[in-house]
Amino acid sequence: MDKFVVSMATLRLISGSIEITAALFMLKVGQVDKALTINTTLAFVGPTVLILTTSIGLLGMADKLSWGKMAWILLGVSFLLIGILKK
C-alpha cells in the first residue's frame, strides 16, 4: 500500500475520532456555552487536517504534476480555506 495514502487515511481517521469524541463530550457536559466552546475548538481541526492531507497528497503526486497544476491546486485550497475561515 502507498505510504502517502496510508498517511492521508490515518490523518482522516484521527480527525474523525476527534470529532466523535468532541460530540460525545458535548453530550456529557450538556451545556450550550461549553458545547459551543468545544465546537469552536473543532473549527481549527478541520482546516488543519485539510492542509495536511492535501500537502501529503501533493507530495505523493509531485513527480506526476507540473508546477502549474500544483499552483492551481494550492490556489484552490487557499480559496477553500478563505471561504471557510472568513467571517
JOKACOR-V585145 format. One record per backbone hydrogen bond with DSSP energy under -1.0 kcal/mol. CO is the residue of the C=O (numbers start at 1). NH is the residue of the N-H. Records with the same first field share a line. If there is no record, write none. Layout:
CO->NH + NH
//
This chain:
2->6
3->7
4->8
5->9
6->10
7->11
8->12
9->13
10->14
11->15
12->16
13->17
14->18
15->19
16->20
17->21
18->22
19->23
20->24
21->25
22->26
23->27
24->28
25->29
26->30
31->35
32->36
33->37
34->38
35->39
36->40
37->41
38->42
41->44
42->46
44->48
45->49
46->50
47->51
48->52
49->53
50->54
51->55
52->56
53->57
54->58
55->59
56->60
57->61
61->64 + 65
66->70
67->71
68->72
69->73
70->74
71->75
72->76
73->77
74->78
75->79
76->80
77->81
78->82
79->83
80->84
81->85
82->86
//
